[in-house]
């Protein structure tokens, strides 16, 4: 939900209100395959805690794996939210975001950490997301270039 909120508030609202079109998306399928391959290679599976699924948890890092850095801000906040949830459970980690580009052999790594300021922002973010999903209608489409690759494109524009 945090990722969707930063990526597109309409998508966040639709998904949270059980309008799920991601099963029909080629990009989502590619992302899931990359996750599965990375997990198989590392011989580790996702870790599920409450309503979140963490790609990998090491003694030092919570690792989030993405197929692209196209919306790095959304991924950053998703990872910070996961760190916050872990901290609530008494588990302290740093965040590492691994981006596995489809057409590149190398992958990029980004690091994030919780601070008190970020924790305060996350608490406000949780309130903002709850207010959004309680609205009776979704926000209007955002009309951005990134919309063309979205699983909800046809719903919003056709």
HELIX and SHEET records of a PDB file:
HELIX    1   1 UNK A    2  UNK A    7  1                                   6    
HELIX    2   2 UNK A    9  UNK A   16  1                                   8    
HELIX    3   3 UNK A   22  UNK A   24  5                                   3    
HELIX    4   4 UNK A   26  UNK A   42  1                                  17    
HELIX    5   5 UNK A   72  UNK A   88  1                                  17    
HELIX    6   6 UNK A  116  UNK A  133  1                                  18    
HELIX    7   7 UNK A  145  UNK A  149  5                                   5    
HELIX    8   8 UNK A  153  UNK A  157  1                                   5    
SHEET    1   A 2 UNK A  47  UNK A  49  0                                        
SHEET    2   A 2 UNK A  52  UNK A  54 -1                                        
SHEET    1   B 4 UNK A  56  UNK A  57  0                                        
SHEET    2   B 4 UNK A  61  UNK A  66 -1                                        
SHEET    3   B 4 UNK A  94  UNK A 100  1                                        
SHEET    4   B 4 UNK A 107  UNK A 112 -1                                        
END                                                                             
